[in-house]
């Protein structure tokens, strides 16, 4: 079983860290980044 084959993601370096990217070359967010993005959206809505 290969994570990159099963989920169709590729590995790369972003800001000096190993990260995953979608087939469209979009960065896959970490759970922390998703939470931070949700918090920012919540603040904008207020």
N, C-alpha and C positions, 0 to 999 in steps of 0.2 A: 504494500500500500504506500502510495506516494502522495503527500499532501498537495504538491504542486500539480500533479496529474489529476487527482480526484476532484479538486476544487478549481482547476483551471486558473491557477495563479502563478505568477513568476516571482522570483526573489530578486532583490536589488538593494542598493545602498541609497538611503535618503537621510540627509543631515547626519552623516557618519554612523548611521545605525542600519542594521540589516532589517529590511521591511518586505512586505508582500505587495504585489501590484496585480490589478485585474488584467484580463487580456487586452483591455482598451488603454492600458498603461496608467490607470488611475490608482493612487495610493489607497491601500486598504487601511482604514483607521483602526487604531487600538481601542479597547474598551474605554480607556481613560479619555481618548480624543473624542469618542462618541458622546460621553457624558459631558465633556466640556462644551462641545458644540450644542448639545441640547440645552445646557444652562445659558449659553449665550443667546440662543433663539428665544428662550423663556424671558430673558431680560429685555430683549428687543420688543417683545409683544406687550410688555407692561407699560 
